[in-house]
Every structure is written in structure tokens, then in C-alpha cells.
Amino acid sequence: MREAAQGVEAMFLRQLLSAARAGSLAGEDDIFGSSSQDTFTEMRDARFAEIAAQSGAIGLSQMLAKSLAKEGS
């Protein structure tokens, strides 16, 4: 259950980062081409989200796992 909760937290963080970047980086010049920069940014954000979820830095996965444990008992 803990791993599933961490996966949900990581997915949430990826979406949050993607939404935040959509407005702030739109239209900026990219020396590598927008496609390669977009791919790199997505990969970096995904890895950051995984690390944050696994470390418990945000705490969403712990709250989710705790809530699911209550529902299951």
C-alpha cells in the first residue's frame, strides 16, 4: 500500500510541476530545440517527483496510506 501511495504522490507532483512550467517557460528560446528540452524537462520532473515521494518530503503518500489503511479495517 505504501508503494502505491508513493506512486500516486509522484504522479501528483509530476502533474503539478508540468502545470507550473506550462505558464512560466512557454515561448522561451531553446538552443537544443523545444522537443529535446521538453523531453529533458519531463524526465527531470519525473525523477524529482519519484525522489520526493520516496523520501516523504511532501507527506502526501503517508497521509494517503494512512487513510487507505483506515478504509480497509
Jmol script that loads the backbone (N, CA, C; Angstrom):
load data "model"
ATOM      1  N   MET A   1       0.821  -1.177   0.000  1.00  0.00           N
ATOM      2  CA  MET A   1       0.000   0.000   0.000  1.00  0.00           C
ATOM      3  C   MET A   1       0.878   1.258   0.000  1.00  0.00           C
ATOM      4  N   ARG A   2       2.004   1.162   0.700  1.00  0.00           N
ATOM      5  CA  ARG A   2       2.915   2.306   0.771  1.00  0.00           C
ATOM      6  C   ARG A   2       3.467   2.670  -0.607  1.00  0.00           C
ATOM      7  N   GLU A   3       3.857   1.657  -1.375  1.00  0.00           N
ATOM      8  CA  GLU A   3       4.392   1.905  -2.713  1.00  0.00           C
ATOM      9  C   GLU A   3       3.341   2.514  -3.631  1.00  0.00           C
ATOM     10  N   ALA A   4       2.113   2.042  -3.511  1.00  0.00           N
ATOM     11  CA  ALA A   4       1.030   2.591  -4.325  1.00  0.00           C
ATOM     12  C   ALA A   4       0.797   4.057  -3.970  1.00  0.00           C
ATOM     13  N   ALA A   5       0.805   4.369  -2.685  1.00  0.00           N
ATOM     14  CA  ALA A   5       0.617   5.750  -2.241  1.00  0.00           C
ATOM     15  C   ALA A   5       1.760   6.637  -2.732  1.00  0.00           C
ATOM     16  N   GLN A   6       2.983   6.116  -2.723  1.00  0.00           N
ATOM     17  CA  GLN A   6       4.119   6.881  -3.234  1.00  0.00           C
ATOM     18  C   GLN A   6       3.974   7.115  -4.735  1.00  0.00           C
ATOM     19  N   GLY A   7       3.455   6.135  -5.441  1.00  0.00           N
ATOM     20  CA  GLY A   7       3.223   6.289  -6.876  1.00  0.00           C
ATOM     21  C   GLY A   7       2.195   7.371  -7.170  1.00  0.00           C
ATOM     22  N   VAL A   8       1.147   7.412  -6.361  1.00  0.00           N
ATOM     23  CA  VAL A   8       0.124   8.450  -6.525  1.00  0.00           C
ATOM     24  C   VAL A   8       0.726   9.818  -6.238  1.00  0.00           C
ATOM     25  N   GLU A   9       1.535   9.913  -5.179  1.00  0.00           N
ATOM     26  CA  GLU A   9       2.171  11.186  -4.847  1.00  0.00           C
ATOM     27  C   GLU A   9       3.109  11.627  -5.966  1.00  0.00           C
ATOM     28  N   ALA A  10       3.884  10.711  -6.499  1.00  0.00           N
ATOM     29  CA  ALA A  10       4.807  11.052  -7.589  1.00  0.00           C
ATOM     30  C   ALA A  10       4.040  11.541  -8.812  1.00  0.00           C
ATOM     31  N   MET A  11       2.932  10.874  -9.139  1.00  0.00           N
ATOM     32  CA  MET A  11       2.122  11.286 -10.276  1.00  0.00           C
ATOM     33  C   MET A  11       1.548  12.690 -10.044  1.00  0.00           C
ATOM     34  N   PHE A  12       1.078  12.950  -8.829  1.00  0.00           N
ATOM     35  CA  PHE A  12       0.552  14.262  -8.486  1.00  0.00           C
ATOM     36  C   PHE A  12       1.632  15.335  -8.631  1.00  0.00           C
ATOM     37  N   LEU A  13       2.827  15.055  -8.142  1.00  0.00           N
ATOM     38  CA  LEU A  13       3.916  16.024  -8.226  1.00  0.00           C
ATOM     39  C   LEU A  13       4.337  16.283  -9.671  1.00  0.00           C
ATOM     40  N   ARG A  14       4.357  15.234 -10.506  1.00  0.00           N
ATOM     41  CA  ARG A  14       4.676  15.424 -11.928  1.00  0.00           C
ATOM     42  C   ARG A  14       3.665  16.347 -12.586  1.00  0.00           C
ATOM     43  N   GLN A  15       2.387  16.135 -12.291  1.00  0.00           N
ATOM     44  CA  GLN A  15       1.346  16.986 -12.858  1.00  0.00           C
ATOM     45  C   GLN A  15       1.469  18.421 -12.362  1.00  0.00           C
ATOM     46  N   LEU A  16       1.788  18.571 -11.088  1.00  0.00           N
ATOM     47  CA  LEU A  16       1.958  19.899 -10.504  1.00  0.00           C
ATOM     48  C   LEU A  16       3.114  20.643 -11.163  1.00  0.00           C
ATOM     49  N   LEU A  17       4.242  19.962 -11.331  1.00  0.00           N
ATOM     50  CA  LEU A  17       5.393  20.583 -11.978  1.00  0.00           C
ATOM     51  C   LEU A  17       5.105  20.918 -13.437  1.00  0.00           C
ATOM     52  N   SER A  18       4.421  20.034 -14.115  1.00  0.00           N
ATOM     53  CA  SER A  18       4.080  20.262 -15.516  1.00  0.00           C
ATOM     54  C   SER A  18       3.187  21.488 -15.659  1.00  0.00           C
ATOM     55  N   ALA A  19       2.205  21.610 -14.805  1.00  0.00           N
ATOM     56  CA  ALA A  19       1.306  22.763 -14.857  1.00  0.00           C
ATOM     57  C   ALA A  19       2.047  24.054 -14.526  1.00  0.00           C
ATOM     58  N   ALA A  20       2.952  23.991 -13.568  1.00  0.00           N
ATOM     59  CA  ALA A  20       3.711  25.181 -13.190  1.00  0.00           C
ATOM     60  C   ALA A  20       4.624  25.626 -14.329  1.00  0.00           C
ATOM     61  N   ARG A  21       5.216  24.674 -15.026  1.00  0.00           N
ATOM     62  CA  ARG A  21       6.126  25.009 -16.125  1.00  0.00           C
ATOM     63  C   ARG A  21       5.385  25.480 -17.368  1.00  0.00           C
ATOM     64  N   ALA A  22       4.167  25.055 -17.543  1.00  0.00           N
ATOM     65  CA  ALA A  22       3.412  25.403 -18.751  1.00  0.00           C
ATOM     66  C   ALA A  22       3.286  26.915 -18.917  1.00  0.00           C
ATOM     67  N   GLY A  23       3.121  27.605 -17.832  1.00  0.00           N
ATOM     68  CA  GLY A  23       2.984  29.054 -17.919  1.00  0.00           C
ATOM     69  C   GLY A  23       4.304  29.782 -17.873  1.00  0.00           C
ATOM     70  N   SER A  24       5.239  29.294 -17.082  1.00  0.00           N
ATOM     71  CA  SER A  24       6.469  30.052 -16.873  1.00  0.00           C
ATOM     72  C   SER A  24       7.493  29.894 -17.984  1.00  0.00           C
ATOM     73  N   LEU A  25       7.531  28.769 -18.664  1.00  0.00           N
ATOM     74  CA  LEU A  25       8.556  28.546 -19.684  1.00  0.00           C
ATOM     75  C   LEU A  25       8.020  28.639 -21.110  1.00  0.00           C
ATOM     76  N   ALA A  26       6.753  28.873 -21.253  1.00  0.00           N
ATOM     77  CA  ALA A  26       6.171  28.904 -22.594  1.00  0.00           C
ATOM     78  C   ALA A  26       6.770  30.036 -23.415  1.00  0.00           C
ATOM     79  N   GLY A  27       7.225  29.700 -24.608  1.00  0.00           N
ATOM     80  CA  GLY A  27       7.720  30.704 -25.527  1.00  0.00           C
ATOM     81  C   GLY A  27       9.185  31.056 -25.361  1.00  0.00           C
ATOM     82  N   GLU A  28       9.885  30.498 -24.388  1.00  0.00           N
ATOM     83  CA  GLU A  28      11.301  30.829 -24.231  1.00  0.00           C
ATOM     84  C   GLU A  28      12.113  30.128 -25.307  1.00  0.00           C
ATOM     85  N   ASP A  29      13.201  30.754 -25.736  1.00  0.00           N
ATOM     86  CA  ASP A  29      14.074  30.149 -26.737  1.00  0.00           C
ATOM     87  C   ASP A  29      14.824  28.976 -26.128  1.00  0.00           C
ATOM     88  N   ASP A  30      15.087  28.002 -26.962  1.00  0.00           N
ATOM     89  CA  ASP A  30      15.764  26.789 -26.525  1.00  0.00           C
ATOM     90  C   ASP A  30      16.850  26.461 -27.539  1.00  0.00           C
ATOM     91  N   ILE A  31      18.106  26.452 -27.110  1.00  0.00           N
ATOM     92  CA  ILE A  31      19.205  26.214 -28.039  1.00  0.00           C
ATOM     93  C   ILE A  31      19.233  24.774 -28.555  1.00  0.00           C
ATOM     94  N   PHE A  32      18.599  23.842 -27.838  1.00  0.00           N
ATOM     95  CA  PHE A  32      18.603  22.439 -28.250  1.00  0.00           C
ATOM     96  C   PHE A  32      17.372  22.065 -29.062  1.00  0.00           C
ATOM     97  N   GLY A  33      16.437  22.954 -29.177  1.00  0.00           N
ATOM     98  CA  GLY A  33      15.177  22.637 -29.843  1.00  0.00           C
ATOM     99  C   GLY A  33      14.128  22.309 -28.803  1.00  0.00           C
ATOM    100  N   SER A  34      12.930  22.731 -29.014  1.00  0.00           N
ATOM    101  CA  SER A  34      11.901  22.597 -27.994  1.00  0.00           C
ATOM    102  C   SER A  34      11.575  21.149 -27.671  1.00  0.00           C
ATOM    103  N   SER A  35      11.648  20.275 -28.633  1.00  0.00           N
ATOM    104  CA  SER A  35      11.323  18.874 -28.402  1.00  0.00           C
ATOM    105  C   SER A  35      12.296  18.226 -27.415  1.00  0.00           C
ATOM    106  N   SER A  36      13.590  18.447 -27.622  1.00  0.00           N
ATOM    107  CA  SER A  36      14.577  17.845 -26.726  1.00  0.00           C
ATOM    108  C   SER A  36      14.513  18.459 -25.339  1.00  0.00           C
ATOM    109  N   GLN A  37      14.282  19.748 -25.270  1.00  0.00           N
ATOM    110  CA  GLN A  37      14.174  20.418 -23.971  1.00  0.00           C
ATOM    111  C   GLN A  37      12.938  19.922 -23.221  1.00  0.00           C
ATOM    112  N   ASP A  38      11.825  19.767 -23.920  1.00  0.00           N
ATOM    113  CA  ASP A  38      10.598  19.260 -23.298  1.00  0.00           C
ATOM    114  C   ASP A  38      10.809  17.859 -22.743  1.00  0.00           C
ATOM    115  N   THR A  39      11.480  17.014 -23.515  1.00  0.00           N
ATOM    116  CA  THR A  39      11.746  15.649 -23.071  1.00  0.00           C
ATOM    117  C   THR A  39      12.627  15.646 -21.834  1.00  0.00           C
ATOM    118  N   PHE A  40      13.691  16.431 -21.853  1.00  0.00           N
ATOM    119  CA  PHE A  40      14.581  16.510 -20.702  1.00  0.00           C
ATOM    120  C   PHE A  40      13.847  17.021 -19.465  1.00  0.00           C
ATOM    121  N   THR A  41      13.045  18.053 -19.639  1.00  0.00           N
ATOM    122  CA  THR A  41      12.305  18.625 -18.514  1.00  0.00           C
ATOM    123  C   THR A  41      11.336  17.609 -17.931  1.00  0.00           C
ATOM    124  N   GLU A  42      10.636  16.875 -18.778  1.00  0.00           N
ATOM    125  CA  GLU A  42       9.710  15.841 -18.306  1.00  0.00           C
ATOM    126  C   GLU A  42      10.444  14.755 -17.538  1.00  0.00           C
ATOM    127  N   MET A  43      11.598  14.329 -18.051  1.00  0.00           N
ATOM    128  CA  MET A  43      12.385  13.297 -17.371  1.00  0.00           C
ATOM    129  C   MET A  43      12.896  13.793 -16.021  1.00  0.00           C
ATOM    130  N   ARG A  44      13.375  15.029 -15.983  1.00  0.00           N
ATOM    131  CA  ARG A  44      13.878  15.607 -14.738  1.00  0.00           C
ATOM    132  C   ARG A  44      12.753  15.750 -13.716  1.00  0.00           C
ATOM    133  N   ASP A  45      11.609  16.233 -14.155  1.00  0.00           N
ATOM    134  CA  ASP A  45      10.475  16.390 -13.252  1.00  0.00           C
ATOM    135  C   ASP A  45       9.988  15.042 -12.726  1.00  0.00           C
ATOM    136  N   ALA A  46       9.971  14.032 -13.591  1.00  0.00           N
ATOM    137  CA  ALA A  46       9.536  12.702 -13.167  1.00  0.00           C
ATOM    138  C   ALA A  46      10.471  12.139 -12.108  1.00  0.00           C
ATOM    139  N   ARG A  47      11.762  12.301 -12.311  1.00  0.00           N
ATOM    140  CA  ARG A  47      12.737  11.791 -11.332  1.00  0.00           C
ATOM    141  C   ARG A  47      12.634  12.556 -10.010  1.00  0.00           C
ATOM    142  N   PHE A  48      12.490  13.866 -10.088  1.00  0.00           N
ATOM    143  CA  PHE A  48      12.312  14.666  -8.881  1.00  0.00           C
ATOM    144  C   PHE A  48      11.068  14.220  -8.123  1.00  0.00           C
ATOM    145  N   ALA A  49       9.978  13.990  -8.847  1.00  0.00           N
ATOM    146  CA  ALA A  49       8.732  13.562  -8.206  1.00  0.00           C
ATOM    147  C   ALA A  49       8.905  12.212  -7.522  1.00  0.00           C
ATOM    148  N   GLU A  50       9.603  11.287  -8.169  1.00  0.00           N
ATOM    149  CA  GLU A  50       9.851   9.973  -7.564  1.00  0.00           C
ATOM    150  C   GLU A  50      10.675  10.100  -6.284  1.00  0.00           C
ATOM    151  N   ILE A  51      11.729  10.893  -6.338  1.00  0.00           N
ATOM    152  CA  ILE A  51      12.589  11.085  -5.169  1.00  0.00           C
ATOM    153  C   ILE A  51      11.816  11.731  -4.030  1.00  0.00           C
ATOM    154  N   ALA A  52      11.038  12.761  -4.338  1.00  0.00           N
ATOM    155  CA  ALA A  52      10.262  13.446  -3.300  1.00  0.00           C
ATOM    156  C   ALA A  52       9.236  12.508  -2.677  1.00  0.00           C
ATOM    157  N   ALA A  53       8.583  11.691  -3.490  1.00  0.00           N
ATOM    158  CA  ALA A  53       7.582  10.753  -2.968  1.00  0.00           C
ATOM    159  C   ALA A  53       8.233   9.679  -2.105  1.00  0.00           C
ATOM    160  N   GLN A  54       9.378   9.146  -2.539  1.00  0.00           N
ATOM    161  CA  GLN A  54      10.060   8.101  -1.780  1.00  0.00           C
ATOM    162  C   GLN A  54      10.635   8.621  -0.469  1.00  0.00           C
ATOM    163  N   SER A  55      11.072   9.871  -0.465  1.00  0.00           N
ATOM    164  CA  SER A  55      11.686  10.421   0.751  1.00  0.00           C
ATOM    165  C   SER A  55      10.651  10.874   1.767  1.00  0.00           C
ATOM    166  N   GLY A  56       9.426  11.056   1.318  1.00  0.00           N
ATOM    167  CA  GLY A  56       8.389  11.540   2.220  1.00  0.00           C
ATOM    168  C   GLY A  56       8.459  13.035   2.448  1.00  0.00           C
ATOM    169  N   ALA A  57       9.162  13.742   1.592  1.00  0.00           N
ATOM    170  CA  ALA A  57       9.363  15.182   1.752  1.00  0.00           C
ATOM    171  C   ALA A  57       8.050  15.960   1.754  1.00  0.00           C
ATOM    172  N   ILE A  58       7.103  15.546   0.957  1.00  0.00           N
ATOM    173  CA  ILE A  58       5.827  16.242   0.869  1.00  0.00           C
ATOM    174  C   ILE A  58       4.848  15.699   1.910  1.00  0.00           C
ATOM    175  N   GLY A  59       4.837  14.394   2.091  1.00  0.00           N
ATOM    176  CA  GLY A  59       3.985  13.777   3.101  1.00  0.00           C
ATOM    177  C   GLY A  59       2.637  13.294   2.589  1.00  0.00           C
ATOM    178  N   LEU A  60       2.359  13.509   1.313  1.00  0.00           N
ATOM    179  CA  LEU A  60       1.084  13.091   0.764  1.00  0.00           C
ATOM    180  C   LEU A  60       0.917  11.574   0.793  1.00  0.00           C
ATOM    181  N   SER A  61       1.982  10.845   0.475  1.00  0.00           N
ATOM    182  CA  SER A  61       1.866   9.388   0.432  1.00  0.00           C
ATOM    183  C   SER A  61       1.582   8.804   1.815  1.00  0.00           C
ATOM    184  N   GLN A  62       2.167   9.386   2.866  1.00  0.00           N
ATOM    185  CA  GLN A  62       1.896   8.895   4.218  1.00  0.00           C
ATOM    186  C   GLN A  62       0.435   9.121   4.586  1.00  0.00           C
ATOM    187  N   MET A  63      -0.085  10.294   4.257  1.00  0.00           N
ATOM    188  CA  MET A  63      -1.490  10.584   4.564  1.00  0.00           C
ATOM    189  C   MET A  63      -2.419   9.679   3.771  1.00  0.00           C
ATOM    190  N   LEU A  64      -2.087   9.442   2.501  1.00  0.00           N
ATOM    191  CA  LEU A  64      -2.909   8.580   1.668  1.00  0.00           C
ATOM    192  C   LEU A  64      -2.893   7.141   2.179  1.00  0.00           C
ATOM    193  N   ALA A  65      -1.707   6.629   2.505  1.00  0.00           N
ATOM    194  CA  ALA A  65      -1.601   5.263   3.020  1.00  0.00           C
ATOM    195  C   ALA A  65      -2.361   5.117   4.340  1.00  0.00           C
ATOM    196  N   LYS A  66      -2.268   6.107   5.189  1.00  0.00           N
ATOM    197  CA  LYS A  66      -2.974   6.085   6.478  1.00  0.00           C
ATOM    198  C   LYS A  66      -4.484   6.067   6.254  1.00  0.00           C
ATOM    199  N   SER A  67      -4.944   6.881   5.322  1.00  0.00           N
ATOM    200  CA  SER A  67      -6.374   6.928   5.002  1.00  0.00           C
ATOM    201  C   SER A  67      -6.862   5.608   4.423  1.00  0.00           C
ATOM    202  N   LEU A  68      -6.076   5.016   3.524  1.00  0.00           N
ATOM    203  CA  LEU A  68      -6.453   3.735   2.943  1.00  0.00           C
ATOM    204  C   LEU A  68      -6.455   2.624   3.980  1.00  0.00           C
ATOM    205  N   ALA A  69      -5.537   2.673   4.932  1.00  0.00           N
ATOM    206  CA  ALA A  69      -5.485   1.671   5.992  1.00  0.00           C
ATOM    207  C   ALA A  69      -6.749   1.743   6.846  1.00  0.00           C
ATOM    208  N   LYS A  70      -7.225   2.942   7.118  1.00  0.00           N
ATOM    209  CA  LYS A  70      -8.464   3.116   7.896  1.00  0.00           C
ATOM    210  C   LYS A  70      -9.655   2.551   7.132  1.00  0.00           C
ATOM    211  N   GLU A  71      -9.693   2.802   5.811  1.00  0.00           N
ATOM    212  CA  GLU A  71     -10.792   2.334   4.974  1.00  0.00           C
ATOM    213  C   GLU A  71     -10.821   0.802   4.918  1.00  0.00           C
ATOM    214  N   GLY A  72      -9.633   0.195   4.940  1.00  0.00           N
ATOM    215  CA  GLY A  72      -9.538  -1.256   4.820  1.00  0.00           C
ATOM    216  C   GLY A  72      -9.818  -2.003   6.115  1.00  0.00           C
ATOM    217  N   SER A  73      -9.793  -1.312   7.238  1.00  0.00           N
ATOM    218  CA  SER A  73     -10.016  -2.030   8.513  1.00  0.00           C
ATOM    219  C   SER A  73     -11.436  -1.970   8.965  1.00  0.00           C
TER     220      SER A  73
END
end "model"
wireframe off; spacefill off
backbone 0.3
color backbone group
